[in-house]
Amino acid sequence: MLIPLVSVKLVISCREREMSKVCAYCGIENQFTREHVWPSCFLDQVGRGYAHYSPRSGKVHGADYVVRDVCSDCNNNMLNTLDTYFCALFDSQLKVPHRANTSVSFSYDYDLLSRSLLKIAYNTARSAGSEVGPFKPLVEYILRGGDQPQGFALAIELVSPSYIEGKSGILQEVPPIMYRSARGELQTENGSAVHIRVVAVFSFFFHLLLLRSPDEFERFGKAIKEFLAGIKGTVLLKSNEDMVLIRSSPQNSLNSMLPLLRGKREEYGEFFRKKRRTTNNDT
């Protein structure tokens, strides 16, 4: 999910990928497990009834996204540490939606935060059959950590609530209580040098900026500046710091979903019609 500014748009790819015979992280042939795209401990907290659009199937469903190309060693050991950090972060700082015109002191461990977000984005891309090439140079970092890798930047944004007109004509506040991971495109002079993924959790939007090609480092740096200038309120996180002050941005979470909802209106409508029928039958 990305804020629908002139310079940025939501893109969902439906390219098919071949099933891999080796682990997507360590590259070794091993016994595969079912890896949740979003950490299972996170889903336990937010619930598992959210509607998701699947680019691969072209349908909206309420099931959890999973990938089946992660070996048991990676899943149960190194990647599990990232899930634990992400769930603790959600519980301590992310789960309470914020109102407009607020400031928040966000505390973070850059290594664990970057790796946990990259893991979610990488899992999402593979699950959807989307572009995974820009993740390949970062897989070792996701798995084992270390210094901030070249060709990667992480920005944070505190989005505002949405306001819709109720039946009485009075504006009603809609808090940002959605989560999603999606791909974006930067439509600027140097935008083609960067691959963008967004991991959005309630009021917090994490923008992951990945180098698309090794020979594009100079344009990549320029693209980051163009991105920060194009989306007001975004702040670049630094690997040598552990706290940042962020203020509410002009964007709101509901507007960022509108392009997808409008484009897939029938698919979402059919999902909720089936859900209502199931609920009525159960009662």
C-alpha positions in Angstrom: 0.0 0.0 0.0 1.2 3.4 -0.9 -0.3 6.9 -0.6 -1.8 7.8 -4.0 0.3 10.9 -4.7 1.1 12.0 -8.2 4.6 10.6 -7.9 3.7 7.3 -6.3 1.1 4.6 -7.3 0.1 1.2 -6.1 1.2 -1.7 -8.3 0.3 -5.3 -8.0 2.0 -7.8 -10.2 0.5 -11.2 -11.2 3.7 -12.7 -12.7 3.9 -16.4 -12.1 7.1 -17.9 -10.6 8.4 -21.4 -10.7 8.4 -23.4 -7.5 11.9 -23.4 -6.0 13.6 -26.6 -4.8 15.8 -24.7 -2.4 15.1 -22.5 0.6 14.4 -18.9 -0.4 16.7 -17.7 2.4 19.7 -20.1 2.9 19.6 -21.6 -0.6 19.9 -25.1 0.6 17.8 -28.1 -0.2 16.0 -29.0 3.0 12.6 -29.9 4.5 10.2 -27.0 3.8 7.7 -25.6 6.2 4.6 -23.3 6.0 5.9 -19.8 6.7 3.3 -17.1 7.4 3.9 -14.0 5.3 2.9 -12.0 8.4 4.2 -13.4 11.7 1.8 -15.8 13.3 2.1 -14.1 16.7 1.1 -10.8 15.0 -2.0 -12.4 13.4 -2.9 -13.8 16.8 -3.1 -10.2 18.1 -4.9 -8.5 15.2 -7.2 -11.4 14.2 -7.3 -13.5 11.1 -10.5 -12.3 9.5 -9.2 -9.5 7.3 -10.0 -9.5 3.6 -7.0 -9.9 1.3 -6.8 -9.6 -2.4 -4.6 -12.2 -4.0 -2.9 -11.2 -7.3 -2.1 -14.8 -8.0 -5.7 -16.1 -7.8 -7.4 -12.8 -8.7 -9.8 -13.3 -5.7 -10.4 -11.8 -2.3 -10.1 -14.2 0.6 -9.9 -14.3 4.4 -7.1 -16.8 4.8 -3.6 -16.1 5.9 -1.0 -15.7 3.3 1.7 -18.4 3.5 4.8 -19.4 1.5 6.1 -22.9 1.2 9.7 -22.3 0.2 11.4 -21.7 3.6 13.3 -24.6 5.2 12.6 -25.6 8.8 16.1 -24.5 10.0 15.6 -20.9 8.8 12.0 -20.7 9.8 12.4 -22.0 13.3 15.7 -20.4 14.2 16.9 -17.1 12.6 13.6 -15.9 11.1 11.7 -16.7 14.3 13.8 -14.1 16.1 12.5 -11.5 13.7 8.9 -12.5 14.3 9.4 -12.2 18.0 10.8 -8.7 17.6 8.1 -7.6 15.3 5.3 -8.9 17.5 6.8 -7.2 20.6 7.1 -3.9 18.7 3.5 -4.1 17.6 2.4 -4.8 21.2 4.5 -1.9 22.6 4.3 0.8 20.0 2.2 0.0 16.9 -1.2 -1.4 18.0 -2.7 1.8 19.2 -3.9 4.0 16.3 -3.0 7.7 16.5 -5.1 10.7 15.8 -4.3 13.6 13.5 -1.8 16.3 14.4 0.1 14.2 16.9 3.8 13.5 17.5 5.3 10.2 18.4 8.7 9.2 19.7 9.4 5.9 18.0 12.0 3.6 19.5 13.6 0.9 17.3 16.4 -1.5 16.8 17.5 -0.8 13.3 18.9 -4.2 12.5 15.9 -6.2 13.8 13.3 -3.7 12.4 14.8 -3.6 8.9 15.2 -7.4 8.8 11.7 -8.1 10.1 10.1 -5.7 7.6 12.2 -7.0 4.7 11.2 -10.5 5.6 7.5 -9.6 5.4 8.0 -7.8 2.1 10.1 -10.6 0.6 7.5 -13.2 1.7 4.7 -11.1 0.2 6.5 -10.7 -3.1 7.1 -14.4 -3.5 3.5 -15.2 -2.4 2.1 -12.8 -5.0 4.4 -13.8 -7.8 5.8 -10.3 -7.8 9.3 -9.0 -8.4 11.9 -10.5 -6.1 15.2 -9.6 -7.8 15.9 -6.5 -5.7 15.6 -8.7 -2.5 18.3 -11.2 -3.6 21.3 -9.1 -2.4 19.6 -8.6 0.9 18.6 -12.2 1.8 21.8 -12.8 3.7 21.2 -9.6 5.7 17.6 -10.7 6.5 18.8 -14.0 7.7 21.9 -13.1 9.7 21.9 -9.3 10.2 25.0 -7.1 10.4 25.8 -3.6 9.1 23.2 -1.8 7.1 23.6 -3.1 3.5 24.2 -0.9 0.6 21.3 -0.4 -1.7 18.7 -0.3 1.1 17.0 2.6 2.9 14.1 2.6 5.4 11.6 5.4 5.9 8.8 5.7 8.4 5.5 7.7 8.2 2.8 8.3 10.7 -0.5 8.5 8.7 -3.5 10.4 9.8 -7.0 9.0 10.4 -9.6 9.2 7.7 -12.9 11.2 7.9 -16.1 10.2 6.2 -19.5 11.9 6.2 -22.1 10.0 8.2 -25.8 9.9 7.5 -26.4 13.0 9.6 -23.8 14.9 7.6 -21.3 14.9 10.5 -17.8 13.8 9.7 -16.8 10.7 11.5 -13.2 9.7 12.2 -12.0 6.3 10.9 -8.9 5.3 12.7 -6.1 3.6 10.8 -6.5 -0.1 11.9 -5.5 -1.9 8.7 -2.3 -3.8 7.8 -0.9 -4.8 4.5 2.3 -5.2 2.5 2.4 -4.1 -1.1 4.6 -2.8 -3.9 4.8 0.8 -5.0 6.3 2.7 -7.9 8.1 6.0 -7.8 7.3 8.1 -10.8 10.1 10.6 -10.8 13.2 11.2 -12.9 15.2 8.6 -11.0 12.3 6.5 -9.8 13.2 3.5 -12.0 16.4 3.0 -9.9 14.4 2.1 -6.8 12.1 -0.8 -5.9 9.6 0.2 -3.3 7.7 -2.0 -0.8 5.5 -0.7 1.9 4.6 -2.5 5.1 1.7 -0.7 6.8 0.7 -1.5 10.3 -2.2 0.7 11.6 -0.9 4.3 11.9 2.7 3.4 10.9 3.8 3.1 7.3 7.3 1.6 6.7 8.7 2.4 3.3 11.4 0.0 2.1 13.6 1.4 -0.7 15.7 -1.2 -2.5 18.3 -0.7 -5.2 17.1 -2.2 -8.4 20.4 -2.6 -10.2 24.0 -2.6 -8.9 25.0 0.0 -11.5 22.3 2.5 -10.4 23.8 3.6 -7.0 24.0 7.3 -8.0 20.4 7.4 -9.3 19.3 5.3 -6.3 20.5 8.1 -3.9 18.7 10.7 -5.9 15.5 8.6 -6.0 15.5 8.4 -2.2 15.6 12.2 -2.0 12.8 12.4 -4.6 10.8 10.0 -2.6 11.2 11.9 0.7 10.2 15.1 -1.0 7.2 13.5 -2.7 5.6 12.0 0.4 5.3 14.6 3.1 6.0 13.5 6.6 8.3 10.6 5.8 11.5 10.3 7.9 14.5 8.3 7.0 15.6 5.9 9.8 19.3 5.8 10.6 21.2 2.7 11.5 23.2 4.4 14.2 20.2 5.7 16.1 17.4 4.0 18.1 14.8 6.7 18.4 13.1 9.2 16.1 10.4 11.8 16.5 7.7 11.6 13.8 4.7 13.8 13.2 1.4 13.0 11.5 1.6 13.2 7.8 -1.1 14.7 5.5 -1.9 11.3 4.1 -4.5 8.9 5.6 -4.7 5.2 5.4 -8.1 4.9 3.9 -7.3 6.9 0.8 -4.3 4.7 0.2 -6.6 1.7 -0.2 -9.1 3.4 -2.6 -7.2 2.5 -5.9 -7.3 -1.2 -5.0 -10.8 -1.2 -3.6 -12.2 0.6 -6.7 -10.3 -1.6 -9.1 -11.4 -4.8 -7.4 -14.8 -3.7 -6.3 -16.6 -6.9 -7.6 -14.0 -9.2 -5.9 -14.4 -7.5 -2.5 -18.2 -7.4 -2.9 -18.4 -11.1 -3.6 -16.2 -11.9 -0.6 -18.3 -9.9 1.8 -21.6 -11.3 0.3 -20.3 -14.8 0.9 -19.2 -13.9 4.4 -22.7 -12.5 5.2 -24.4 -15.6 3.9 -22.1 -17.9 6.0 -22.8 -15.8 9.1 -26.6 -15.8 8.5 -26.5 -19.6 8.0 -24.6 -20.1 11.2 -27.1 -18.1 13.2 
